[in-house]
Structures are given as C-alpha cells and as structure tokens.
Amino acid sequence: MPHVRPQSVVDSALRCSDEGMRDADNAAKHGVAVKTIRRWRRLYQRRGIVRGQTHLAPPCPRCDGAELDAEAYAEILGWYLGDGHISEGRRSVFNLHIVNDRKYPDINQRLITLMARVKPGGHPHTRLVPGAVITTISWKHLPCLFPQLGPGRKHERRIVLEEWQQEIVTAHPGPFLRGLFHSDGCRVNNWATRMVAGQKKRYEYARWQFVNHSDDIRDLCTWALDLVEIPWRQSSWKTISVSRRDAVAALDALIGPKS
C-alpha cells in the first residue's frame, strides 16, 4: 500500500496504535495529522493487511513465566506508588503514566530506559504538559505487574504489596527507594541557630523528605529504609524525614541525586 510517508513511519505509527497510544500523541510523535493516523488504521483494518506490529507481544512475567528485570521493576514500582497511575485504553491495553517535573531531564530519560527494561521490546513515549513530562508505556499485562491498580486515588484505597513484590523490594530496596524519593521526595537544606560561647550561630544541614498522603505507601517507604538500616522519623502526618548527617549521606549514596 503506497503512502506519502515512508513505510517505516506508517509501521511505527500503527505499532504505537496497537500498543494503545492516543491518536493525538501518536500524530505528534510521527509528525502527521490525527486524521492521518485514523486513516492508516482504517485502511489496514478494511483490507485485512497485517499491521505495523508484526512481532509477538513480549510474554508476561506473571502469566507466561518470562524473566523480569527485578531491579528496574523495583524502581518503577516506587515511581508508580509516587507519581504514577494506570489507565485503560483501546482493546484492553493498559497505560502506565509517570508524571515528573520537566526540570529533571536525566530522570525523565532514565524513566524511558526503565520502562523499556520492564517491558522488553516496548516503546515508551513522552508527552509534554505545562511544567511536567508524562512518560508512558503500554501493555495488556500491566495489571499483572501492578496489582495495586484500582479505582480512585491511591491514598483512598489499600496499597499492599503481594508476596512476589515484597521479595523483589527486599532484594532491591535501593532502586525502590530511588523511585519513591525521586517521585514524591525532595532533598532540602534546613537551618537552625544555636548559642555558642554566648553568640548565636547558624547551622545548615541537608535532609531528605518523602511526602505522601497514603498511610500504606509511607509504611512501604519506612519498611524499605529499615531494610537498608537508614534511620528516619515521621516529621508530620504525611512526611517521612531522613535528617541525621550520616543517614542523609547513606541515602545520597544509595539513590543518587534528583536531577
């Protein structure tokens, strides 16, 4: 079937459509109009031609026993519990969306890499919104990997890890904490004053804070901190703080900078 656009562009657009990408995002990615995406899809459906996705979908680690990159999954799980959500698209394809500030280009690029490691052969894509980047991966088996999926906001329902997820986090607490703190956490510099030899002196110190409205997710954060023996305290009803100098240094080394 001849197209004005190269066949490789048509194949890529149809593959993204098969994976559940929205037509508007698909059109923006491939530099065509939304109506072009829809026309290509109708033409292939009407004529019964094999669409752009000619390979088999990657097998599911839960349904098919495929190998799962546990380290990448632990980090993506932390991101999902922080700033992620899952939506259902066409043909029962689910989409994992992670929202992150645009001022962290290295982290946004890392999210693409992590998603591709969790779904080998997948094609994560990004969408810019005011002040943020939304990184998305589509797969029918996302509910298998994220059984915490459910209606409503995460802090309004129970969030409990299944046994196999607990085993992964126990084996990879660092990546899990990186996902949590790089999504719903921040590293801040605080200061305090103290009288020394009759003079008031100002001291500055760094600390990490994890802020989440879900009791269950905060409990998962503190559980993972306990696994790596990093002391913490709950500084408010929604905030977990790591403030001791040695603890901050240990967490810095474990999860790296938020950049």
C-alpha positions, -999 to +999 in steps of 0.1 A: +000+000+000+017+033-011+019+061+014+033+096+011+051+090+043+078+063+044+065+028+052+087+028+083+067+058+097+034+041+089+046+008+106+058+027+136+025+047+139+004+015+136+026-002+162+021+026+186-017+025+179-016-013+186+001-006+219-027+018+229-011+052+224-036+080+220-041+092+184-031+128+193+002+116+209+008+092+180+003+120+155+026+144+174+053+117+176+053+109+139+046+144+126+013+138+109-023+148+115-046+129+138-069+121+108-039+105+091-033+081+120-070+072+119-070+068+081-040+045+082-057+024+108-090+021+089-072+012+057-053-017+073-084-029+091-106-027+059-081-046+037-071-071+063-034-063+059-010-072+087-005-040+107+027-024+117+032-047+148+043-079+131+061-094+161+046-112+190+039-092+221+065-098+249+055-126+272+043-116+307+065-124+337+034-133+357+012-151+332+039-167+310+068-170+334+090-146+314+121-132+330+115-098+348+143-072+353+137-071+390+160-041+397+143-019+371+109-032+382+116-022+419+124+013+408+094+017+385+072+003+413+084+031+435+076+056+408+042+042+403+034+044+440+046+080+440+037+099+408+023+071+386-012+060+375-025+034+351-053+039+326-071+015+303-070+022+266-084+006+235-086-032+231-079-038+269-044-022+266-033-005+298-011+025+300+013+033+328+018+071+331+045+086+353+045+124+357+077+142+366+089+178+366+105+190+333+135+204+352+148+168+357+159+157+322+182+130+334+155+114+355+129+117+326+154+099+303+160+073+329+123+066+332+122+057+295+151+033+299+135+017+330+102+011+312+119-005+283+137-028+307+105-038+324+088-044+290+115-057+266+107-045+231+084-018+244+083+017+231+079+042+259+069+077+248+067+111+264+042+139+263+049+175+275+023+193+297+028+226+314+057+222+338+059+184+335+068+154+313+045+124+312+063+091+303+041+063+292+044+026+284+015+005+271+009-032+277-020-055+283-002-071+312+004-040+333-023-052+358-003-084+363+028-064+373+009-037+392-019-055+411-024-024+432-043-009+402-078+000+412-104+027+410-099+060+428-068+076+442-041+055+458-044+072+492-081+064+493-076+026+490-054-001+505-020-005+489-004-038+499+024-055+480+019-091+470+045-116+483+064-117+450+067-079+450+079-079+486+106-104+476+117-081+448+118-050+471+137-069+498+163-079+472+164-044+457+155-018+483+178+009+468+160+011+435+126+010+452+136+039+475+151+058+445+117+055+427+099+067+459+121+096+468+127+108+432+090+109+426+074+121+459+105+131+477+130+160+478+163+169+493+162+202+511+186+224+531+174+234+565+190+257+591+189+262+628+205+286+653+225+277+684+242+297+711+279+290+712+301+309+737+274+335+741+270+341+703+241+329+681+254+308+652+236+295+622+240+259+611+227+245+578+220+208+572+205+187+545+177+162+548+155+141+526+117+142+528+092+118+514+056+132+513+026+110+505-010+111+517-012+073+518-005+056+551+003+023+533+028+039+509+045+058+537+047+024+556+063+009+525+089+037+524+098+033+561+100-005+556+125-001+528+145+024+548+146-002+576+159-028+552+189-007+544+193+005+580+188+042+574+172+059+604+141+080+597+114+098+616+078+109+608+080+147+609+043+153+600+013+131+593+023+128+556+060+133+557+089+109+564+122+126+570+158+114+569+177+141+588+208+127+605+240+136+587+252+100+584+217+089+573+215+116+546+249+106+533+239+069+532+206+078+513+226+101+489+249+072+481+220+047+477+196+067+454+218+094+438+209+130+432+175+141+420+185+158+387 
